[in-house]
């Protein structure tokens, strides 16, 4: 018995096949179905990610304010990434056709260094985002987490003991 090959799927056929089977894990997907769908997802991601990120910029700035940091920490991140994108576009479209190997190596080294720098900067921002709130009021306003009371803090009988209380109980032999 001889096998014949079906023609590859066009973009609309591929999207129909992938959406029809979106929750189906059994079976097989043709290469054309996979790649056409991935191209569309990639393009939508490029278009939608910046739009979605516009809505979280104020949230990220407020989070930085909650930890006592300036919102410019995130603003600089945006400016650096924008500069990187503009630089890459300029290098792609404005470069000489007969670029020599040394210049190409230097350009690649510069890009790798900039990507490492941006990654470290993102890591610093991530650390800022996971830090606890400043206790009490800071220069950006009142804390949404902590508030002042006139009461002395005493644990209620139903609350679990703090780690310090647990350590004291162990040392006293309780």
C-alpha positions as CSV (number, residue, x, y, z in Angstrom):
1,X,0.0,0.0,0.0
2,X,1.5,3.4,-1.1
3,X,1.2,6.5,1.0
4,X,0.2,9.8,-0.6
5,X,0.8,13.2,0.9
6,X,-2.0,15.7,1.5
7,X,-1.2,19.3,0.6
8,X,-0.1,21.5,3.5
9,X,-2.8,23.5,5.3
10,X,-3.3,27.1,4.5
11,X,-3.5,29.7,7.2
12,X,-7.3,29.6,7.6
13,X,-7.4,25.8,7.5
14,X,-4.6,25.5,10.1
15,X,-6.4,28.0,12.4
16,X,-9.7,26.1,12.0
17,X,-8.0,22.8,12.8
18,X,-6.1,24.1,15.8
19,X,-9.2,25.9,17.3
20,X,-11.4,22.9,16.7
21,X,-9.0,20.8,18.7
22,X,-8.0,23.4,21.3
23,X,-8.7,21.2,24.3
24,X,-7.9,17.9,22.7
25,X,-4.6,16.3,23.8
26,X,-5.0,13.0,21.9
27,X,-4.2,12.7,18.2
28,X,-1.7,14.5,16.0
29,X,-1.2,18.0,14.6
30,X,0.4,18.6,11.2
31,X,3.4,20.8,11.0
32,X,1.5,23.4,8.9
33,X,-1.3,23.5,11.6
34,X,1.3,24.0,14.3
35,X,3.4,26.7,12.6
36,X,0.6,28.8,11.2
37,X,-1.0,28.8,14.6
38,X,2.3,29.7,16.3
39,X,2.9,32.6,13.8
40,X,-0.6,34.0,14.6
41,X,-0.1,33.6,18.4
42,X,3.4,35.2,18.1
43,X,2.0,38.2,16.1
44,X,-0.9,38.6,18.6
45,X,1.5,38.4,21.4
46,X,3.6,41.2,19.9
47,X,0.5,43.4,19.4
48,X,-1.3,42.6,22.6
49,X,1.5,42.4,25.2
50,X,2.4,46.2,25.0
51,X,-1.3,47.1,25.2
52,X,-1.9,44.9,28.2
53,X,1.3,46.2,29.8
54,X,0.0,49.7,29.5
55,X,-2.7,48.8,32.0
56,X,-0.3,47.5,34.6
57,X,2.2,50.4,34.5
58,X,0.3,52.4,37.2
59,X,0.0,49.2,39.3
60,X,3.8,48.6,39.1
61,X,4.5,52.3,40.0
62,X,2.1,52.1,43.0
63,X,3.8,48.8,44.1
64,X,7.2,50.5,44.0
65,X,5.7,53.5,46.0
66,X,4.4,51.0,48.6
67,X,8.0,49.8,49.1
68,X,9.3,53.4,49.3
69,X,10.9,53.3,45.8
70,X,10.4,55.9,43.1
71,X,8.2,54.9,40.1
72,X,11.2,56.0,38.0
73,X,12.7,52.6,38.7
74,X,10.1,51.2,36.4
75,X,10.2,54.2,34.0
76,X,13.9,53.7,33.4
77,X,13.2,50.0,32.6
78,X,10.6,51.1,30.0
79,X,13.0,53.6,28.5
80,X,15.9,51.1,28.3
81,X,13.7,48.5,26.6
82,X,12.4,51.1,24.2
83,X,16.0,52.2,23.4
84,X,17.0,48.5,22.8
85,X,14.1,48.0,20.4
86,X,14.9,51.2,18.5
87,X,18.6,50.3,18.4
88,X,17.9,46.8,17.1
89,X,15.6,48.1,14.4
90,X,18.2,50.8,13.4
91,X,21.0,48.2,13.2
92,X,18.9,45.8,11.1
93,X,17.8,48.4,8.6
94,X,20.7,50.8,8.6
95,X,23.7,48.4,8.6
96,X,26.1,48.0,5.7
97,X,25.6,45.0,3.5
98,X,29.3,44.2,3.7
99,X,29.9,44.3,7.4
100,X,33.2,42.8,8.5
101,X,33.4,40.0,11.0
102,X,35.0,42.0,13.7
103,X,32.3,44.6,13.6
104,X,29.7,41.9,13.6
105,X,31.3,40.2,16.7
106,X,31.4,43.6,18.5
107,X,27.7,44.2,17.7
108,X,26.8,40.7,19.0
109,X,28.8,41.2,22.1
110,X,27.1,44.6,22.7
111,X,23.6,43.0,22.3
112,X,24.4,40.1,24.7
113,X,25.8,42.6,27.2
114,X,22.7,44.8,27.0
115,X,20.4,41.8,27.3
116,X,22.3,40.6,30.4
117,X,22.1,44.2,31.9
118,X,18.3,44.4,31.2
119,X,17.8,41.0,32.8
120,X,19.7,42.0,35.9
121,X,17.6,45.2,36.0
122,X,14.4,43.2,35.7
123,X,15.6,41.0,38.6
124,X,16.2,44.1,40.7
125,X,12.7,45.3,39.9
126,X,11.3,41.8,40.8
127,X,13.0,41.9,44.2
128,X,11.5,45.4,44.8
129,X,8.1,44.0,43.8
130,X,8.2,41.1,46.3
131,X,9.5,43.2,49.2
132,X,7.1,43.9,52.0
133,X,5.4,47.2,52.2
134,X,6.9,50.1,54.2
135,X,5.4,50.1,57.6
136,X,3.4,53.2,58.2
137,X,3.4,56.4,56.1
138,X,6.1,57.0,53.6
139,X,6.5,59.9,51.1
140,X,3.9,58.4,48.8
141,X,1.1,58.1,51.3
142,X,-0.4,55.9,53.9
143,X,0.3,52.2,53.9
144,X,-2.5,50.1,52.4
145,X,-1.3,47.2,54.5
146,X,-0.3,48.6,57.9
147,X,-2.2,51.0,60.1
148,X,-1.6,52.6,63.5
149,X,-3.7,51.7,66.5
150,X,-3.7,52.9,70.1
151,X,-3.9,49.3,71.3
152,X,-1.0,47.3,72.6
153,X,-0.5,44.3,70.3
154,X,-1.5,41.2,72.3
155,X,-2.1,37.9,70.5
156,X,-5.7,36.7,70.7
157,X,-6.2,33.2,72.2
158,X,-7.2,31.8,68.8
159,X,-4.2,33.2,67.0
160,X,-1.1,31.2,66.3
161,X,2.0,32.2,68.2
162,X,4.8,34.1,66.6
163,X,8.1,32.5,65.9
164,X,9.6,34.5,68.7
165,X,7.0,33.2,71.2
166,X,7.7,29.7,70.0
167,X,11.4,30.1,70.5
168,X,10.8,31.5,74.0
169,X,8.5,28.6,74.9
170,X,11.1,26.1,73.8
171,X,13.9,27.8,75.8
172,X,11.7,27.8,78.9
173,X,10.9,24.2,78.6
174,X,7.1,24.6,77.8
